[in-house]
Amino acid sequence: LEEPNGSLYVTGLEFNFWISICQEAKRLKLSTYWEFAEGVSEIEALRCANHCNSTYIFSQFSVSECLKRLNADQILPLQDGLQAAGILNSAERFAGIFNAALNDTCCAGLFEAHDECVWGTSNFGSMQSRSVH
């Protein structure tokens, strides 16, 4: 699905995310986020992001400025071009990494559960698996 800012919203994988094209830097950026539960402290949120950065390669994790969500990004350089299979593999890996991070025991209990969520085919918590279109 195309977003108003020109990015693509990808559904149907382990976790939904956006792909944006940065033409001047010749790169694709994969990005997603999930909200922390109410009452999660700053130190808990930062420890979760640090744990994810030291555990999961290929993605960069951060905490939003307002400390309300865990963000993940992955940059795919385009200088030498990309083939469709490479983009698909990167997309599947990115979605799987973020899903694994949210299910990681070190981050257990830190995230919101929503009825209307951005899950693809995830098994996170007790939420039903579905895609939002």
Stockholm file with secondary structure:
# STOCKHOLM 1.0

chainA/1-133         LEEPNGSLYVTGLEFNFWISICQEAKRLKLSTYWEFAEGVSEIEALRCANHCNSTYIFSQFSVSECLKRLNADQILPLQDGLQAAGILNSAERFAGIFNAALNDTCCAGLFEAHDECVWGTSNFGSMQSRSVH
#=GR chainA/1-133 SS CBCTTSCEEECSSSBCEEEEEETTTTEEEEEEEEEBCTTCCHHHHHHHHHHHHHHCSSCEEEECTTSCEEEEEEEEECTTCCCHHHHHHHHHHHHHHHHHHHHCGGGTTCBCCCSSCCBSSCCCTTCCCCCCC
#=GC SS_cons         CBCTTSCEEECSSSBCEEEEEETTTTEEEEEEEEEBCTTCCHHHHHHHHHHHHHHCSSCEEEECTTSCEEEEEEEEECTTCCCHHHHHHHHHHHHHHHHHHHHCGGGTTCBCCCSSCCBSSCCCTTCCCCCCC
//
